[in-house]
Amino acid sequence: MTTGGFRGKILRIDLTNKEFYEETPPLEFYKDYVGGALLSAKIMYDETDPKMDPLSEDNKIIYSAGPLTGTDTPCASRLCMVTKSPLTNTITTSLSGGYFPVELKRAGYDAIVISGKAEKPTFVFIKDGTVKFRDATRYWGLNVFDTQMYMKEQLRDQNIRISCIGPAAEKLSTMGCVINEARAAGRKGIGAVLGSKNLKAVAIRGTDEIPVADKARSKKSISQMLKYFKASPMAYPQFGTKGSSVAFEVTSNLGVLPSYNWLNSEDIDWDEVMGPEVLNEYNITRNPCDRCPIACSQVRLIRKGKYSGISSEGPEYESMFSLGTLLGIKSAEFTIVADRLTDELGIDNISVGAAIAFAMELYEKGIITKEDTGGLELNFGNEDAALTLMKQIAFREGFGAVLTDGTKKAAEIIGKGSEAYTLEVKGLELPAYDARGLKAQALNFATSFTGADHNKGYAFQEVFGTPYPHAVDRLALEGKGKLTKFNQDFASLYDIVTFCEFPAQAALVENFQALTAELLSGIMGFEYTEDDAWQMGEKLINLCRMYNIRNGFTRKDDSLPTRVKNEPIPSGLSKGAVTTQEELDFMLDEYYEARGWDQEGMPTPEKLEELGLEFAIKDLP
């Protein structure tokens, strides 16, 4: 049998003993678990205790790429990182693009499984099957871009790809992320897991070509994919010129773009103030991922004023929200500056913005004062205070030390009823979609195994009006359980194979599962159907659900913040919208039924057996 797409090897790295070895899984393992998030979740399920401390050396962190990565498939240079999150205490996945994913495959591996803890700051250098442990003491404390630059110089190869952490993760901030070149595997504190292991970076270089089982068959599928891209009104015309910021004007117009810590206390047309057309005046070039014809990443430069000379590869939509509207800051230039700073520090810009917005509301309500903040005047709109607090959060200094582990823990420290002003699910701060005016998006936030993660089941039908699998009323409750299952299974597949979500949703939504099944068949050499592709996504959801159940998660954790359930949107097109506990319970019942789970959100033995997860049945309560 001719196989391809996967390299057939998983690299195991033990930091404690400075040892490594290559594992060669059987072909059946690749057929059943494919790659990316599913392959990694299976390893985590089999080899880690869900109740462990995420920042202990017992935790593992896994770098994995899917079978499409490194082939001629466009938009497939994606890396999935999987670990147990120190922010949410759940199993978690985080995706990033760029060039590191392809380099991982060219170096000979489908995944790298890292365990243990190094005695001192360390980086691992991998080159075509050789592995070396290097002292990273000199780099400890450096921002991510300087780390990458000087590390490449030390290794005397500018083509090396580097995945590293910055000061935030070194300080074990549970907002700390991992920066792969200029791309962030952000959210959920995965960078802190590297920091807890004294692992500053993974540097990798590979020169092998990725085998393909049937080149003619895969070429035909890729050609069809490119035709879909060309025909799409979103792919090249919108994402290719504005990136994800296209969502800003849409949500702003719908009245579901949160501002002022979700108070939405000022009725303002944010799109006119700092929307994509405003931001694009600062564009100087684009920086595409490997083999990406869309090139959504916009590089922007400020040429005059107080921020003159600062550039950033962004901000994308979420940064425009978290570093702009959420803070009540009406400045496109500030979002460029703050976006650059969060990347340098290696900190999740959604959670850090949410933490500052939370503090600003507390400050304006008098729950905290200048005495608590160390003199910072945390009024909404205060740019200087926001930048100072970002640095304090990253370095675990001043009032930032209170916020650095997320708003849920910060509220526990502050007390005084401050938990009512947090916007989080399972400890993860909500992203830029008002869950009061988008019911399926709200249900996805509540049920995602990672916490409030829009990328795990994005309700593009509600946001963009995409009529697939059917048109929806964004404020209706009926059918949102089934729709959320659909969206989550859809999203899970591209995290497995691994493929970028933007083109999947913008150009391929009606054809993605069928096209991916054909691509996998041609590239890997196994035969997959469209039904198989759908089941892969469902399999991942159920496996991760079972991991969390073993750690004590139940239906009560599938919840929404107090503000979302009790305070209607005060103005705009979605004025009066709210997602009450009663509404959430209605949608949860429908969702659990659609998933084949019981009404407490537990997968049934029959569902686990159907998905080939019989081994997990013993772990049901």
N, C-alpha and C positions, 0 to 999 in steps of 0.2 A: 504493500500500500504506500502510495506517495503522499507525504504529509508536508505541511508548510505553515507559515504564519507564526508558529511557536518554535522556540529554540530547543525545547526539551530539557532545559536545565533551570534549576532554581538555586541561587547562591545563598548559602547560609553563613551569616557572620555572627560570631560570638565575641562581643567587645570585651567581656570580662577577662577572657583567656587569650585574646588576640588570635583567634583561630577562625578558620573558614573551611567550608567544604561544598562541593557541588552535589545536589540531589537530582536524580533523574526519575521523575514520576512516570508511571506507565501511560501509554497512549489513552487508555480509558479515562484517566484523570483529566486529561485535556479535553476529551470529547464531552465529559460531563460538566466540567467547571470552567472551561474555555480560557479565561484570563481575567485581568483587571480585578474588579471588585468581587466577583464571585469566587475566583480562585483564592484570593486573599482572605475573604470571609471564611472560607472552608478551613484554611490553615489556622486562623484565629480561633474558630470554634473548636477545633481538635486539640489545640496546643496551649490554650491559655485559660485561666480561671476567670470567668466574668466578674467575680467579686474582688479581684486583685486591685491594689492601688495602681492607677494608671501611670504614676510617676515612679513606680518601683522598677527594679531591674527585671522583674518577672514579666512586665509588659513587652510586647513585640511591636515593631513597626515594619510595615511591608511596603516596598516599592514594587509596583507591578504595571505592566503594559499589556494590552490586548493583542490578539492575533492580527488585527488590521494595521497596527502600528509598525512602521518601518517598511511596509509594502508601498505600492503606488497609489493606495487608497488616499484620496485627499481628506484633509481635516481629521486625520486619525492619529496624529502625534500627541497622544494623551497619556498621562501618567496618573495612576490611581494609587493613593496612599491610604493604608488601612491600619488602624490601631484601636485601642480603647481610649476614649477621649477623657482627659482630665477635667474638661469643662462640663460635660454632660453625663459622664460616667456610663455612657453607652458605647457599643461598638460604633465606629465611625469611618466614613470614607471621605476623601477630599481629592479633587481632580485638578490637574493643571496641564497646560500645553507646553509650547516651545519646542526645544530640540533635545532636551534631556531624555524624553521617552524613547525616541528613535535610537539614541546612543546606547541606552540600556539594552535594547534588542541587538544592536550591532556588536555589543561587547559579549554577546553569547547567552543572555539570560532573559527569561520571561518574568522573573521576580527576584527581589533581594529581600530576605527575611533577616532582620537585625534584632538580636537579643542581648541581654546582659547590660553591663555598664563599664565604660572605660575608666581606668584609674585616674586619668587626667584628660584635659581637652585633646580630642583626637579627630583626625579626618581619615577617611578610607579612600584610597585611590585604586580604581579598578581599570584595567586595560586589557582587553581581549583575553579574558580568562585569568589574568594575574591579579592578585589582591595584595595591597600593602597598607599597613597601619602607620600613619604619620602623626607626629606631634603637632597639635593645633594650638598650642599655648599662645603663640605669637598672634593668632587671629582672634582669640577670645576677647570679646568686647567690640570688635569691628562691626560696622554696618555691613549689610549683605553685599552691596555692590563693590566695596573695597575688598571684602573677603574674596569675592570671585576674581577680581582683577589681580590681586597679589598672589593668590593660589595658582592661577594659570601661569604667572611669571615664575613662581617657584618650580613648577612642574615642566616649564619650558615648552608649553604647547597651548597655543591660543584656541585650538579646536576642542579642547577638553570642555565637557559640560559639567556644571557644578550645581548641586542642590545643597543649600546651606540655611542656617538659622542666623538671626540677628540678636541684638541685645535682649529683646523681649523674651525670647525663648530661653536664652541663657539664664535669665532671672526667673525662669519657670512660670512666667505669666501664662495663664491658661487661655489667653488670646494670641499667644505666639504662634506664628505660622512658619511654613517652609517655603523658601523662595528658590524656584528652579530657573536659573538664569533670571529673566525678567517676569516670570510667571509665578503666581502664588498658589501653593496648595494651602489655602487659607481656611479659617474657621475651625472651631472645635478644639483648638489648642494642640494640634499635632506637633507643632514645633517644640512645645514644652516637653514632649516625650523624647525628642532628640536631645534637648537640653539636659534632661534628667539622666541621660545616658552619656553625658559629656561628649556627644557627637556633634561637632561643628558642621561637618559637611561630608557629602559623598561626591567625589570627583570621578568622572567616568569617561572613557574613550574606547570606541569600538570601530572596527574597520570591516567586519564581515557583512555580506549581503544577506537579507532575510529570504529564506526559500519560500516558494509559492508552489502549491501542489499542482494546480492547473492554470497556467498563465493565460491561456486563451479565454477560459471561462471567467476568470477574475477581471481580465481586461474588458470584457463585454459588460460586466456589472459596473465597473468604474466609469465606463463611457456613458452608461445610462444615468449614473449618479450625476455626472457633470451636465448632462442635458437637463436634469431636474433643477440643478443650480441655476442654469442659464434662464430657464423659464420662470423661475421664482421672482415675484415682485419684491421680495424681502432680502434675498441672499446678497446679490451684488449691489443693487441700488440703495439698500438701507444699511445692512450690517457692514457692507464693504466700504461705506463712506462715513458711517457714524458709530459703528460698533454697537455695543449693547445699550448705548445712550438713547437709541430709538425708543426704548421703553419709557423713557422719561416723559416725552411729550404725550404718550398714550395714557399713562397713569395720571399725569397732571390733568389732562382733559377729562378723565373719568372721575376725578375727585378721589382717587385712591392712592395718592402719593403722600405718605405720612410726613408731617413736619412738627417741629417743636415737641419732640418726644411723644408724638402721636396725639398731641392736643389739637393739632390743626387750628391753632388759635388765631391765625391771621389768614383772611381770605385773599389769596394772592395767586397770580398766574406765574407759577414758578418756571414754566417753560420759556416765558419771555425774559426772565431774569438770568437763568443759567442753563437753559436747555441745550440740546445738541447743536443748534444753529449758532448759538452764542459761543459754545466751546470750540466749534470747528474753525473759528477765526484764529485760534492759536495753533492749528495743525501745521506741522512741518514735514511729517512723513508717516509711514506705517511700518509696523514690524510684525510680519506674519509668522505663524508657526510653520514648522516643516511641512512642506507639501500642501499648503493651504492657499487656494486661489482667491478666497474671500478677503483675507487680511483685515480682520475687524479691528485690530489693535491700532489706535491712533496715538501718535507721539505729538505732544503739545509743548510749546515753549512760550513763556511770558517774556516779552521784550522790553517792557517799561514799567515804571512804578515801583512800589515797595518790594515787590516779589520778582523784580527783573532778573532774568538769567536762570530761573528755575524751570526745569522741564520735567515731564512725567509721561510715562506710557499709560495714559489715562487722563482723567478718571473715567471709569466705566459707570454704568447706571447705578450700581449699588453704592459706589463711592460718592456720586452726586447726591444721593439720599443721605447716607450716613455722615458725610463730612460737609453737607450743605443744608438741605431742607430740615433734617432732623435737629440740627443745632440752631436753626433760625438764622443761618448765615447766607446772605443774598449776594454771593460772589463766586463767579465761575473761576476766577483766579485763585481764590482760597482753596477750592476743591483740588485744583492742580497741585498746589503746594502741599496740602495735607495728604493727598494721595501719594506723592513722592516720599514724604516723611514716613508714612506708615510702611511703605515698601522698604525703605532704608533700615528701619527699626525691626522689620520682620514681624509685624503685628497685624492681626485681622482688622481691616478697616471698618467692617460692619459692626463688630462688637465694640471696638474702641469708640466709634461714633455714638453708638447706643449708650455706652457707659457715661460718656460726657453729657449727652442729652439728658439722661436720667439725673445726673448730678446738677445740671442746670435747672431742671424743674424743682428739685429739692431746695436749691439755693433760693430760687424766686419765691417759693412757698414758705421760706423761713425754717425749713426742717433742718438744714445745715446752714452755717454762717461762715464768715471769713475766718473765724477762729478755727473752724473745722478744716477749712480748705487751705490753711497756711497763707492766707492773705489773698488768694485768687478770687476775683469777682466773677463768679460763674453765671453771669446773666446770659440768656439766649442772645446770640449774635456776636459775642465777644471773641474775635478771631485770635487775639494774642493769648488769651487765657486758654482757649481750646488747644493751641499748639503747645503751650507749656504743659498742659495736663496730659497730652499725648505722650510727651517725653517722660513725664513722671510715671505714667502707667507702664511704659516699656521698661523703665529702669527700676520699677518698684520703689519709687521715692515719693515723699510727701503724701498728699492726698491721693496721688495715683496708686499708692500701695493698697488703698482701700478698694479701688475699682478694678485692679489688674486681673482679678480672677473672675470677672463677670458680674453682672448686675444682681444676679440671684444671691451670690455670696456677699456682695457689697451691702445689700439690703439687710442681710442677717447681722452684719457688723454695725450698720448705722441704726437699725431699729426704727422706732418712732412711726411705725406704720408705713415705712418707705417701700415695702414690698408691693404696695398697691400701684406704684409708679414704674415698676419693672415691666418690660415687654419681652418676655422670653418663654420658651417651651423646652422643658427638660434641661434648663440652664443655658440654652442657646438663644441669643438675641434675635428677634424677628427681623427679616430683611424687608426690602422696600415695597411691600404690597400690603395695603390696608386690609386686614383680614375681616373687617366689618363689611366691606363692600364687594368682596370676592369670596363666595362661600366655599367653592372647591379649593381655592388657595388656602383658606382658613383650615379646612379639614386636612389638607396635606401638611400644613405646619404642625397640626396637632398629632398626626399619626406617623410622621416620618421617624424612622428608627434613629436618626441622628439628632433629633430636635428640630427646631424651626428652620428648615432648609428648603428654599424654593427650588433648588436644583434636583431635588429628589422626587418631584412630581408636579412640575410647573403647570399651572392651569392656563395654558395659552389660549384655550377657548374663551375664557373669561376676559383675559387681558387684551388679546389681539382680535377677538371675534372670529377665530378660526373655526369653521363649521365642521370639524372632524373630531370624533366620529359622528358628531351631530352638533347643530347650533344649540347654544345654551343661554339661559337667562342667568346672569351672574349673581343675582340676588335670590334666585329660587333655591329651595332646599332639596326638592325631589330630584333624585337621580345623581346627586353629587357624590354619594358613596361609591357608586359604580364608576362614575367619571374619575374619581380620585384613584381608584384601583387601576384604571386604564392608564392614567398619566404616570403613576409611580412605576408600573411595569414597563411602560414605554421608556421612561428615564433610566431605569435600571439597566436596560439592555445596552445603552450607549456607554454606561460606566463599566460594562463587562468587556465590550469588544475591542478596544476603547475608541470612542468617537466623540467629536465635539457636539455639545448640545445645540449650539446656535443653528448650524445648517440642518441638523436633524429636525428641529422644530420649524425653521423658516422655509425649508425647501423640500423636505423628504417626509413630512408627517404622515401622508397617506400611504407611503410606500416603504417606510423605513424597515419594518420588520421583515417584509418579503425580500427586499433588496439586501438586507444584512444576512439573511439566511442563505441567499445565493452567493453573496460574497464569501461568507465563511466556508461554504461548501467548496468553492473554487480555490480559496487560499489555504484552508486547513486540510482538505482532502476527506473530511467526514461529510456525510449528507445531512443537511438540516432543512427543515421545512419552516414555513412562517409560524406555524403553531409551536414549533420547537423554540423559535426566537422569543415568542411571547412568554413561554414557560420559563426561559432563562431569567427574565426579569422578575417573574413571580417567585422563582426559586430563591433569588437573592433576598427579596423582601422577607420571605418566611424564615430563611436561615438567620438573618440578622434579628428578626423579631424573637426567635428562640434564644439567641445569645442574650438579649436584654431580659427576657423572661427569667432566664437562669440567674440573672442579677437582681431579680425582685421587681421588675417593671410590670405594671398592670394597666388596666383601663384608666385608672385615675391619673396616670401620667400622660394620657392622650388628651391634653387640656389646652386651654388658651388663656392669655393674660386677663387680669381683672378688667382692664380698660376696654379690651376688645369685647368682652361679654356684657359690660354694664354701661359704657359711655358711648352713645351714638356719635357718628361723625357730625360735627357741628355745622358744616357749610359745604357748598359746592354741589356738584351733580349727584354725589352720593349722600347728601345730607340726610340724617336720620337713620342711616344704615348701622346695624349692630348685629353681632353674632352671639346670641345669648347661650347660656348653658343648655337650655331646653332645645334650641336649634342644633347645637353641637351634638347633644345626645341622639337626636333624630338622625343626623348624618352618620354618627358613629355606628348606630345600629345597622343602618343600610350598608355601610362600609364593611363591617365585620361579616355580614351575611354574604356580600359580594366576594369576599376573600375566602369564604368557607371556614371562618373562625367562629368560635362560640361568642356569646354576647358579653363575655369578659375580655374579649380580644385575644383569646388563646387559639392558636392553630389546632385543628383537630387531627387525631392520628390519621384519619383518611386523607386529609389534605397533605400532610407531610409525606405519606406513602406515595400519593399521586405524583409528587414533585421529586421523588427519589431521595427524600430526606428521612428515611426510616430510622436512621441512627439517632435522630433527635427526639423520637417519640418517648424514649426513656426519661427525657428531661422535662416533660410536661408536669406541672404541679399536680 
